[in-house]
Amino acid sequence: MVIKTFSTREITSIIKALKTKNVHAFDEISIKLLKISATYIHSTLTYICNKTILSGIFPDRIKFSIIKSMYKKGNKMNPTNYRPISLLTSFLKVFEKALYIRLTEHFNIHKLLVGNKFGFRKGIATEDAIFKLTNEILNALNNKIVASNMFCDLEKAFNSVNHDILLSKLLYYGISGKAKLLLESYLQNRYQRVHITNPYFNSNTVSKWTKIKYGVPQVSILGPLFLVYINYLPKAIEHKALPILFADDTSILLTSPNNIQMQSDLNLVFEQRNKWFKSNQLSLNFNETYFTQFTHKSKCTSDIQIKYEDKQLSLANETKFLGLFITNNLSWKTHIECIKSKLSLACYAMRLVKPFVPINTVRMIYYSYFHSNDL
């Protein structure tokens, strides 16, 4: 692969395409400020970007990130219930987008990404992954075939990526020469520090800068490097099955003529998958990994057991996959009840503030709290 240089027009279009935000990283330059200044600095940015491509050296000064925590669910006193969010420099996002464009061209032209891989790819969204899974389950139920699905959760997947393994995979896919040197430079000498805000005491705590040895930034434009890292996973499963990958959310659907064969198939596939995870230094979160056996009945009591080493998977009659509650009989009741509750709160919020704020603010609340949940 040879990375082509960029024109000033291309860099300008990249800046315009970035989402306008006032949030900034340690350099205190937001995307909004970058866009305002684009006319005066686009030529210089183009020169530096092309110099980076030609030399294979990524600028170290823009590889600093601030980590903030975002609450997910569960006990707020448990640190594992928070998701780390990386605040990256604005200039880094421009460089990453430029590199992402060239890498995407290479992978699309040579058709290097395997099928059934969703997310981070243009024209392949969450809805496609959900439709693929539910459609295959319905076909199995209509043909009176036993269908089971394993919903796997990788533990700190983005943060566990081994740089040496990733670079060897990129080399396998033709990323060599200056392109490989550039990505190696991008991954090396990265630093981060954690910023914690305590609202109860109105205080901020900041850690020291620490070198990053593993992982790729989860909110980075080059986050799709994770897709390259797990690209070969579906082919590592030596069994007729349907794997569906969406970023670090992985599921695998199996169909068998009877429960005895299904148990054998599930255990074989689960063993193959765990061996692949171990060889790539990824680990499965067994507390958030389940299997579901689909049936026409409202509840399922299966005698199937899936074991690996000293751990056993739990049977779940319903699970949440890519924001959708999937039950063992593909009923939408659970999902509708969940959405109904969220939309009710959103309606109350809009009705409460409507007399006091302009219509633009009400519209903003609608898109943030109502429209985003209208699935």
LUMMIVO-180607 format. One record per residue (C-alpha): residue in three letters; z, x, y. Coordinates in Angstrom, 3 decimals. Each point is the difference from the previous one (the first is absolute). Example, Ala and Ser with C-alpha at 12.3 -4.5 7.8 and 13.67 -1.06 7.14 Angstrom:
% LUMMIVO-180607
{"ALA", {7.800, 12.300, -4.500}},
{"SER", {-0.660, 1.370, 3.440}},
END
This chain:
% LUMMIVO-180607
{"MET", {0.000, 0.000, 0.000}},
{"VAL", {-0.928, 1.189, 3.474}},
{"ILE", {1.816, -1.780, 2.844}},
{"LYS", {-2.433, -0.718, 2.815}},
{"THR", {1.138, 0.534, 3.567}},
{"PHE", {0.558, -2.908, 2.411}},
{"SER", {-1.703, -1.000, 3.228}},
{"THR", {1.919, -0.992, 3.127}},
{"ARG", {-1.162, -3.589, -0.503}},
{"GLU", {1.514, -0.109, -3.508}},
{"ILE", {3.368, 1.350, 1.180}},
{"THR", {0.003, -2.503, 2.879}},
{"SER", {-0.667, -2.883, -2.403}},
{"ILE", {2.856, 1.229, -2.235}},
{"ILE", {2.409, -0.070, 2.959}},
{"LYS", {-1.139, -3.494, 1.002}},
{"ALA", {0.479, -1.284, -3.561}},
{"LEU", {3.666, 1.068, -0.157}},
{"LYS", {2.545, -2.785, 0.499}},
{"THR", {1.422, 0.025, 3.520}},
{"LYS", {3.727, 0.721, -0.251}},
{"ASN", {2.688, 1.269, 2.360}},
{"VAL", {1.935, 1.676, -2.818}},
{"HIS", {-0.156, 3.779, 0.096}},
{"ALA", {1.044, 2.943, -2.160}},
{"PHE", {1.721, 3.226, 1.092}},
{"ASP", {-2.877, 0.862, 2.395}},
{"GLU", {0.734, -3.221, 2.001}},
{"ILE", {-3.721, -0.873, 0.180}},
{"SER", {-0.700, -3.545, -1.167}},
{"ILE", {-3.330, -1.406, -1.194}},
{"LYS", {-0.130, -2.067, 3.197}},
{"LEU", {0.248, 3.117, 2.153}},
{"LEU", {-2.558, 1.760, -2.195}},
{"LYS", {-2.497, -2.830, 0.512}},
{"ILE", {0.508, 0.033, 3.767}},
{"SER", {-0.659, 3.757, 0.052}},
{"ALA", {-2.902, -0.078, -2.489}},
{"THR", {-2.716, 0.360, 2.652}},
{"TYR", {1.501, 3.255, 1.245}},
{"ILE", {0.917, 1.631, -3.305}},
{"HIS", {-2.573, -1.180, -2.580}},
{"SER", {-2.178, 3.120, 0.411}},
{"THR", {2.981, 2.314, -0.528}},
{"LEU", {1.188, -2.020, -3.001}},
{"THR", {-3.483, 0.146, -1.523}},
{"TYR", {-0.093, 3.787, 0.423}},
{"ILE", {3.432, 0.468, -1.615}},
{"CYS", {-0.838, -2.421, -2.837}},
{"ASN", {-3.269, 1.820, -0.803}},
{"LYS", {1.724, 3.377, 0.278}},
{"THR", {2.533, -1.248, -2.541}},
{"ILE", {-2.767, -1.097, -2.386}},
{"LEU", {-1.951, 3.258, 0.291}},
{"SER", {3.065, 2.244, -0.385}},
{"GLY", {1.772, -2.027, -2.690}},
{"ILE", {3.269, 0.264, 1.941}},
{"PHE", {1.936, -3.104, 1.070}},
{"PRO", {2.022, 0.340, 3.262}},
{"ASP", {3.688, 0.482, -0.842}},
{"ARG", {1.333, -1.466, 3.247}},
{"ILE", {-1.122, -3.537, -0.873}},
{"LYS", {1.490, 0.057, -3.508}},
{"PHE", {3.502, -1.022, 1.135}},
{"SER", {1.248, -3.514, -0.765}},
{"ILE", {3.100, -2.041, 0.777}},
{"ILE", {1.383, -2.132, -2.845}},
{"LYS", {1.584, -3.358, 0.778}},
{"SER", {1.390, -2.432, -2.547}},
{"MET", {-1.148, -3.603, -0.417}},
{"TYR", {2.186, -2.473, -1.885}},
{"LYS", {-1.678, -1.597, -3.042}},
{"LYS", {2.495, -2.140, -1.936}},
{"GLY", {3.384, 0.000, -1.700}},
{"ASN", {3.226, 1.621, 1.144}},
{"LYS", {-0.420, 1.497, 3.483}},
{"MET", {2.580, 2.664, -0.813}},
{"ASN", {-2.159, 1.359, -2.847}},
{"PRO", {-2.412, 2.688, 1.305}},
{"THR", {-2.502, -0.710, -2.820}},
{"ASN", {-0.641, -3.449, 1.526}},
{"TYR", {-1.671, 1.589, 3.037}},
{"ARG", {-3.613, 1.135, 0.231}},
{"PRO", {-0.759, 3.245, 1.874}},
{"ILE", {-2.618, -0.398, 2.746}},
{"SER", {-1.720, 3.100, 1.377}},
{"LEU", {-0.724, 0.141, 3.730}},
{"LEU", {-2.997, 2.310, 0.279}},
{"THR", {-1.488, 1.616, 3.092}},
{"SER", {-2.931, -1.820, 1.623}},
{"PHE", {-2.299, 3.030, -0.231}},
{"LEU", {0.756, 0.288, -3.712}},
{"LYS", {-1.276, -3.552, -0.514}},
{"VAL", {-3.302, 0.889, 1.649}},
{"PHE", {-0.425, 3.067, -2.221}},
{"GLU", {1.060, -1.939, -3.106}},
{"LYS", {-2.464, -2.811, 0.708}},
{"ALA", {-2.827, 2.505, 0.428}},
{"LEU", {0.869, 1.665, -3.302}},
{"TYR", {0.434, -3.396, -1.692}},
{"ILE", {-3.530, -1.039, 1.032}},
{"ARG", {-1.553, 3.110, -1.561}},
{"LEU", {2.087, -0.232, -3.198}},
{"THR", {-0.831, -3.698, -0.421}},
{"GLU", {-3.718, 0.759, 0.347}},
{"HIS", {0.287, 2.626, -2.754}},
{"PHE", {1.908, -2.238, -2.432}},
{"ASN", {-2.240, -3.029, 0.627}},
{"ILE", {-3.310, 1.892, -0.287}},
{"HIS", {0.991, 1.572, -3.314}},
{"LYS", {1.927, -3.100, -1.214}},
{"LEU", {3.060, 2.043, -0.928}},
{"LEU", {2.671, -2.723, 0.237}},
{"VAL", {0.467, -1.991, -3.211}},
{"GLY", {-0.159, -3.792, -0.080}},
{"ASN", {2.951, -2.386, 0.292}},
{"LYS", {1.405, 2.073, 2.862}},
{"PHE", {0.845, -2.060, 3.079}},
{"GLY", {1.443, 0.781, 3.426}},
{"PHE", {-0.984, 2.723, 2.496}},
{"ARG", {-3.641, -0.863, -0.726}},
{"LYS", {-2.379, -1.914, 2.248}},
{"GLY", {-0.885, -3.465, -1.282}},
{"ILE", {2.584, 0.119, -2.816}},
{"ALA", {3.166, -1.779, 1.095}},
{"THR", {3.231, -1.410, -1.436}},
{"GLU", {-1.666, -3.331, -0.732}},
{"ASP", {-2.550, 1.702, -2.249}},
{"ALA", {2.726, 1.619, -2.109}},
{"ILE", {1.900, -3.311, -0.313}},
{"PHE", {-3.169, -1.918, -0.913}},
{"LYS", {-0.966, 2.591, -2.624}},
{"LEU", {3.395, -0.232, -1.699}},
{"THR", {0.441, -3.794, 0.094}},
{"ASN", {-3.594, -0.641, -1.077}},
{"GLU", {0.364, 2.205, -3.091}},
{"ILE", {3.314, -1.683, -0.887}},
{"LEU", {-1.564, -3.479, 0.280}},
{"ASN", {-2.931, 1.047, -2.182}},
{"ALA", {2.435, 1.228, -2.668}},
{"LEU", {2.062, -3.220, 0.111}},
{"ASN", {-3.153, -2.149, -0.176}},
{"ASN", {-1.142, 1.934, -3.079}},
{"LYS", {3.484, -0.352, -1.564}},
{"ILE", {0.536, 3.768, -0.087}},
{"VAL", {3.411, 1.626, 0.486}},
{"ALA", {0.119, 1.629, 3.470}},
{"SER", {2.716, 2.296, 1.359}},
{"ASN", {0.193, 2.076, 3.150}},
{"MET", {2.153, 2.984, 0.937}},
{"PHE", {0.906, 0.192, 3.699}},
{"CYS", {0.934, 3.629, 0.674}},
{"ASP", {1.772, 1.385, 3.030}},
{"LEU", {-0.294, 3.710, 0.742}},
{"GLU", {3.097, 1.619, 1.462}},
{"LYS", {-0.688, 1.575, 3.433}},
{"ALA", {-3.642, 0.406, -1.000}},
{"PHE", {-1.443, 1.234, 3.305}},
{"ASN", {2.897, 2.434, 0.453}},
{"SER", {-0.362, 1.435, -3.522}},
{"VAL", {-3.607, 1.212, 0.192}},
{"ASN", {-0.194, 3.630, -1.136}},
{"HIS", {-2.299, 1.898, 2.389}},
{"ASP", {-1.248, 2.464, -2.621}},
{"ILE", {-0.924, -2.800, -2.402}},
{"LEU", {-1.690, -1.955, 2.817}},
{"LEU", {-2.066, 3.024, 1.067}},
{"SER", {-1.072, 0.643, -3.594}},
{"LYS", {-1.140, -3.641, -0.269}},
{"LEU", {-1.930, 0.301, 3.292}},
{"LEU", {-1.704, 3.137, -1.345}},
{"TYR", {-0.952, -1.952, -3.141}},
{"TYR", {-1.690, -2.607, 2.221}},
{"GLY", {-2.052, 2.615, 1.836}},
{"ILE", {2.272, 0.711, 2.984}},
{"SER", {-0.405, 3.785, 0.135}},
{"GLY", {-0.680, 2.771, 2.511}},
{"LYS", {0.985, -0.686, 3.623}},
{"ALA", {0.693, -3.659, -0.830}},
{"LYS", {2.651, 0.997, -2.551}},
{"LEU", {1.464, 2.599, 2.379}},
{"LEU", {0.248, -2.649, 2.728}},
{"LEU", {1.845, -2.495, -2.234}},
{"GLU", {2.254, 2.772, -1.290}},
{"SER", {0.797, 0.939, 3.597}},
{"TYR", {0.628, -3.689, 0.794}},
{"LEU", {2.580, -0.303, -2.807}},
{"GLN", {1.771, 3.298, 0.668}},
{"ASN", {2.496, 0.878, 2.756}},
{"ARG", {0.856, -3.626, 0.721}},
{"TYR", {3.387, -0.743, 1.543}},
{"GLN", {2.051, -3.137, 0.503}},
{"ARG", {3.357, -1.091, 1.319}},
{"VAL", {1.906, -3.239, -0.426}},
{"HIS", {0.913, -2.188, 2.962}},
{"ILE", {2.747, -2.594, -0.645}},
{"THR", {0.997, -2.628, 2.547}},
{"ASN", {3.383, -1.678, -0.365}},
{"PRO", {-0.118, -3.350, 1.888}},
{"TYR", {3.737, -0.620, -0.467}},
{"PHE", {1.049, 3.167, 1.839}},
{"ASN", {-3.134, 0.321, 2.167}},
{"SER", {-0.538, 3.555, -1.219}},
{"ASN", {-2.894, 2.099, -1.296}},
{"THR", {0.208, 2.722, -2.623}},
{"VAL", {-2.782, 2.548, -0.523}},
{"SER", {-0.192, 2.504, -2.847}},
{"LYS", {-1.432, 3.521, 0.092}},
{"TRP", {-3.685, 0.664, -0.654}},
{"THR", {-0.559, 0.389, -3.758}},
{"LYS", {-3.083, 1.263, -1.801}},
{"ILE", {-1.791, -2.551, -2.215}},
{"LYS", {-0.736, 1.301, -3.476}},
{"TYR", {-1.230, -3.187, -1.671}},
{"GLY", {-1.720, -3.263, 0.839}},
{"VAL", {-2.508, -1.472, 2.413}},
{"PRO", {1.062, -2.081, 3.054}},
{"GLN", {0.024, -3.678, -1.040}},
{"VAL", {-1.269, -1.316, 3.363}},
{"SER", {-2.474, 2.844, 0.404}},
{"ILE", {-3.727, -0.729, 0.287}},
{"LEU", {-0.380, 2.517, -2.841}},
{"GLY", {2.413, -2.032, -2.137}},
{"PRO", {-3.007, -0.773, -2.267}},
{"LEU", {0.389, 3.541, -1.357}},
{"PHE", {2.507, -1.758, -2.268}},
{"LEU", {-2.930, -1.954, -1.501}},
{"VAL", {-1.597, 3.308, -0.965}},
{"TYR", {3.306, 1.086, -1.532}},
{"ILE", {0.194, -3.025, -2.347}},
{"ASN", {-3.765, -0.510, -0.339}},
{"TYR", {-0.132, 1.039, -3.659}},
{"LEU", {2.938, -2.173, -1.116}},
{"PRO", {-2.153, -2.903, -1.347}},
{"LYS", {-2.032, 2.436, -2.131}},
{"ALA", {3.174, 1.631, -1.331}},
{"ILE", {0.833, -3.268, -1.788}},
{"GLU", {-1.802, 0.216, -3.347}},
{"HIS", {0.035, -3.720, -0.634}},
{"LYS", {-1.987, -3.069, 0.944}},
{"ALA", {1.987, -1.253, 2.973}},
{"LEU", {-0.466, -1.078, 3.616}},
{"PRO", {1.821, 2.292, 2.457}},
{"ILE", {0.232, -1.162, 3.620}},
{"LEU", {1.140, 2.588, 2.551}},
{"PHE", {0.886, -0.757, 3.613}},
{"ALA", {1.412, 3.119, 1.677}},
{"ASP", {3.224, 0.686, -1.952}},
{"ASP", {0.176, -3.515, -1.512}},
{"THR", {-1.434, 0.126, -3.496}},
{"SER", {-0.389, -2.696, -2.610}},
{"ILE", {-1.725, -0.087, -3.362}},
{"LEU", {-1.147, -3.132, -1.842}},
{"LEU", {-0.415, -0.106, -3.770}},
{"THR", {-1.329, -2.731, -2.277}},
{"SER", {0.568, -0.205, -3.756}},
{"PRO", {-0.519, -2.602, -2.743}},
{"ASN", {3.737, -0.209, -0.839}},
{"ASN", {3.462, 1.170, 1.065}},
{"ILE", {0.284, 2.693, -2.689}},
{"GLN", {-3.155, 1.710, 1.190}},
{"MET", {1.027, -0.540, 3.633}},
{"GLN", {3.309, 1.841, -0.501}},
{"SER", {-1.793, 2.948, -1.597}},
{"ASP", {-2.596, 0.125, 2.795}},
{"LEU", {2.552, -0.294, 2.801}},
{"ASN", {2.153, 2.814, -1.358}},
{"LEU", {-3.018, 2.254, -0.531}},
{"VAL", {-1.319, -0.548, 3.533}},
{"PHE", {3.465, 0.371, 1.535}},
{"GLU", {0.508, 3.314, -1.800}},
{"GLN", {-3.414, 1.297, 1.147}},
{"ARG", {0.707, -1.033, 3.574}},
{"ASN", {3.417, 1.673, 0.114}},
{"LYS", {-1.377, 3.226, -1.441}},
{"TRP", {-2.651, 0.028, 2.713}},
{"PHE", {2.609, -0.641, 2.697}},
{"LYS", {2.147, 2.877, -1.286}},
{"SER", {-2.913, 2.436, -0.131}},
{"ASN", {-0.781, -0.876, 3.647}},
{"GLN", {3.663, 0.222, 1.069}},
{"LEU", {0.325, -3.711, 0.742}},
{"SER", {2.847, -2.162, -1.265}},
{"LEU", {0.256, -3.670, -0.812}},
{"ASN", {2.722, -2.151, 1.546}},
{"PHE", {1.178, -1.858, -3.118}},
{"ASN", {2.224, -2.343, 2.039}},
{"GLU", {-3.086, -1.418, 1.737}},
{"THR", {-2.391, 0.129, -2.965}},
{"TYR", {-0.479, -3.134, -2.119}},
{"PHE", {-2.395, -1.601, -2.415}},
{"THR", {-1.027, -3.644, -0.059}},
{"GLN", {-1.448, -1.927, -2.927}},
{"PHE", {-2.233, -2.798, 1.244}},
{"THR", {0.097, -3.431, -1.570}},
{"HIS", {-0.689, -3.670, 0.749}},
{"LYS", {3.742, -0.696, -0.235}},
{"SER", {2.323, 0.108, 3.005}},
{"LYS", {2.274, 2.597, -1.644}},
{"CYS", {-0.651, 2.699, -2.540}},
{"THR", {2.448, 1.510, -2.490}},
{"SER", {-1.922, 2.896, -1.478}},
{"ASP", {1.207, 2.191, -2.862}},
{"ILE", {-2.217, 2.852, 1.208}},
{"GLN", {1.856, 3.215, 0.834}},
{"ILE", {-1.479, 2.851, 2.029}},
{"LYS", {1.862, 3.288, -0.276}},
{"TYR", {-0.512, 3.556, 1.160}},
{"GLU", {2.506, 2.680, -0.966}},
{"ASP", {3.407, -1.670, 0.619}},
{"LYS", {-1.205, -2.618, 2.501}},
{"GLN", {-1.231, -3.532, -0.525}},
{"LEU", {-2.048, -2.230, 2.287}},
{"SER", {1.342, -3.404, 1.002}},
{"LEU", {-1.915, -3.239, -0.474}},
{"ALA", {-0.556, -1.929, 3.245}},
{"ASN", {-1.191, -3.598, 0.256}},
{"GLU", {-1.110, 0.696, 3.562}},
{"THR", {-0.633, 3.053, 2.125}},
{"LYS", {-1.325, 0.890, 3.442}},
{"PHE", {-3.321, 1.839, 0.019}},
{"LEU", {-1.615, 0.975, 3.324}},
{"GLY", {1.933, -2.698, 1.853}},
{"LEU", {-0.838, -2.743, -2.514}},
{"PHE", {2.535, -1.544, -2.386}},
{"ILE", {-1.643, -0.088, -3.422}},
{"THR", {1.712, -2.110, -2.686}},
{"ASN", {-0.536, 0.160, -3.742}},
{"ASN", {-1.960, -3.301, 0.090}},
{"LEU", {-1.835, 0.803, 3.272}},
{"SER", {1.751, -2.792, 1.864}},
{"TRP", {-0.066, 0.281, 3.806}},
{"LYS", {3.292, -1.872, 0.469}},
{"THR", {2.166, 3.120, 0.571}},
{"HIS", {-2.450, 1.525, 2.453}},
{"ILE", {-0.439, -3.277, 1.927}},
{"GLU", {3.767, -0.431, 0.347}},
{"CYS", {0.364, 3.548, 1.337}},
{"ILE", {-2.846, -0.409, 2.515}},
{"LYS", {1.300, -3.429, 1.046}},
{"SER", {3.371, 1.479, 0.945}},
{"LYS", {-1.591, 2.806, 2.066}},
{"LEU", {-2.376, -2.371, 1.811}},
{"SER", {2.850, -2.400, 0.780}},
{"LEU", {1.931, 2.809, 1.741}},
{"ALA", {-3.146, 1.029, 1.891}},
{"CYS", {-0.564, -3.578, 1.234}},
{"TYR", {3.600, -0.198, 1.176}},
{"ALA", {-0.319, 3.287, 1.910}},
{"MET", {-3.187, -1.144, 1.766}},
{"ARG", {1.462, -3.398, 0.871}},
{"LEU", {3.148, 1.650, 1.350}},
{"VAL", {-1.715, 2.470, 2.369}},
{"LYS", {-3.000, -2.136, 1.031}},
{"PRO", {1.644, -1.539, 3.142}},
{"PHE", {1.058, 3.410, 1.324}},
{"VAL", {-2.889, 2.414, -0.643}},
{"PRO", {-3.748, 0.021, 0.775}},
{"ILE", {-2.514, -1.201, -2.596}},
{"ASN", {-1.093, 3.593, -0.735}},
{"THR", {3.502, 0.829, -1.211}},
{"VAL", {0.084, -3.108, -2.208}},
{"ARG", {-3.365, 1.014, -1.436}},
{"MET", {1.364, 3.485, -0.704}},
{"ILE", {2.976, -1.503, -1.864}},
{"TYR", {-2.389, -2.206, -1.979}},
{"TYR", {-2.105, 2.930, -1.206}},
{"SER", {3.073, 2.125, -0.744}},
{"TYR", {2.153, -2.543, -1.858}},
{"PHE", {-2.275, -2.886, -1.090}},
{"HIS", {-3.587, 1.183, -0.395}},
{"SER", {1.008, 3.164, -1.879}},
{"ASN", {1.768, -2.105, -2.671}},
{"ASP", {-2.654, -2.695, -0.301}},
{"LEU", {-1.284, 0.960, -3.480}},
END
